[in-house]
Amino acid sequence: MEHKKVLMIKLLNLYEQRQFVKSKCSKIIIDEYIRKLEIELGVLLNNGKEKRN
């Protein structure tokens, strides 16, 4: 559970940082990292659902 919370906090921070980034290259890098974290969080959340069923 703690790992999910940490990932969510990281994602929220990245979403917020992205709003203030001007460089297109930096936005692409942030977007890729966000995508990676979203996938990782999705896997964790789906694993939790499968275990409950």
NORJOJO-V798834 format. One record per pair of residues at least 24 apart in sequence whose ideal C-beta (glycine too) atoms are under 10 Angstrom apart, sorted by the first residue. I is the first residue (numbers start at 1). GAP is how many residues later the second one is. Records with the same first field share a line. If there is no record, write none. Layout:
I->GAP + GAP
//
This chain:
1->43 + 47
3->37 + 38 + 41
4->36 + 37 + 40 + 41 + 44
6->35
7->30 + 31 + 33 + 34 + 35 + 37 + 38
8->29 + 33 + 37
10->24 + 27 + 30 + 31
11->26 + 27 + 29 + 30
14->24
//
